[in-house]
Amino acid sequence: MFERNKIVLNSVILIIFIVIPFLLTPPHKPEFGVKIGDYLLVRKLTTNFVLLLFFYINYYLIIPKLYFTKSYVYFSISLITMFILCLMPDIILNNFTTSKHNFTFFINSQITLFLFISVYFITYSMTVNNRLKESQIEIKNAQLSFLKGQINPHFLFNTLNSIYALSVKKSDDTPNAIVKLSGMMRYSLTEIEREFVLLDKEIQFITNYIALQKIRLGITCSIIFEFKNDYPADKIIPFVFIAFVENAFKFGIASDENAEITININNNDGYLYFNINNKKLNKNPQENSTAIGITNTKKRLDLLYPNKHQIEINEMKDAFSVILKINLR
């Protein structure tokens, strides 16, 4: 799509530079001679061709290679040379006229100067804007790489703790838990580098995580997990739910009380709704890794869904809830 738009833009610019001389060239005056009307048209066409050439040379060479590298001497020489080339059609045309028409040359040269300056600042603005966009993309990619890099170790640490708890109990569910962890880590390794993944895959990842927690906790925890995905082809950023789900299990589980965790995911007509609620039973967890995970998730949402998501985190004395809405289209 980008390449096609670029071709269209360049085609439009080329047509404008070629057509305008035909539209703006006035009928020649008899005192200029029979051929002077043709010369006027040729002058404008040639001038516009040189301006078009200057447009691309300035965009791809003079500004990025000379101005931004602070090679100001070569930069100045290049501009002066290009301006002289733009004036050459006026100089040549003036040789076909008598000295009394030097005023015409002066007017034409002023117009050429105006066009030259206009083309320069247009290309300068475009170049600066492109460099700014490239810088923003680089910053975004660096931020996402950093944030994604923090998700994996933090998730792996918590999940291995869960399997360790099963192995200490010598539970028969330990092999099944290892299989589920293997599936989750396979998803983690294959999808973490992707900017977006299928929503179905992300939901399956959460389903496996919850199943693993159910194996570990048994009947001491009431987990209600409901999801509805009317559009399986919709995509979402990976690992967008896991920090909130981990947080619910970290704070919502206690050895002396029955836990209640409710998770609802609904994808309807391009809008994804995620809601999670849990009692706050564990008031003093040993580590605070989920706080990092939630902070990172919020930053990723800000980066990849600017003005397209709403998040409400309610932390009360005895309960915790998250309501997340994302426009996926």
C-alpha positions, 0 to 999 in steps of 0.5 A: 500500500505504501509503495503504491501511494508513493508511485501515485504521489510521484505521478501526480507531481510529474503531471503537475510539472508538465501540464502547468506550463501549457495552462499558464503560457500566454499567447505570444506577442507579435513583437517577440517574433513568430517563434517566441511563443514556442520559446516561452513554452519550451522555457517553462517546460525546461524550467519545470523539468529542472525544478522537478529534478531539483525536487528529487535531488534535494529530497534524496541527496542535498538535504539528507546527505549534505545539510543533515551531515553539516557539509554546509559548503557543499550544500551551498554549492549544490543549491547555487548550482541547481538555481543556475540550472533553473535560470538557464532556460530564462538566460537562453530565451533572453538571447532570442529577444532584444535588449528592451525585453530584459524586463521580461527576463527579470520577471521570469527569473523572479518567478523561477526564484520563487518556485525554487525556494518553494520547492526547497522548503517543500522538500525540506519539510517532507524530509524532516517529517520523514526523519521524525516518523522514522525516529518515532518508529525506532523509539516505538520498536525499542520500547516494545522490545524492552517491554516484551523482554520484561514480560517473558522472564516475569511470566516464566518465573510465576508459572515455574513456581506453580509447577514447583508447588505441584511437584512438592505435593507429588501431584499426578497432575504435574505431567499435565501441567508441564505439557500445558506450560510447554504449549504456553512457552511455545506460543511465547517463543513464536508469537512474542516477536509479532506485533499482532496475533490472532485473538483466538491464540491469545485466548487459548494462551490464557485458557491454558494458564487458567487450566494450569492454575486450576490444577495447582489450586484444586477446589480451593478456588472458584474460577469463572472464565467466559469468552465469546469471539464472534470474529476469529480473524481479529488480531490483538497484541500478544500477552495483553491479558496475562499480567491482569490474570496473573495479578488476580491469582497472586492477590486473590489466593489465600491458604485459609479462604476460598478464592473467587476470580471472574474473567470475561472476554467478549469480542463483538463487532470490532470491540474487545471487552475484557473484565476481570474481578477478584477478591483481595485475599493475599494482602502481602505477596512476596514479590511485586512482578505483576505490578511491572507487568501491568505497567508494561501492558498499559505502556504497550496499549498506549503505543499500539492503540493510541486513542483506541482503548480505554482501561479502568483499574479499580483497586479497593481494600478487599477487591481488584478489578480491571475493565479494558475496551479495545477498538480492534479495527 
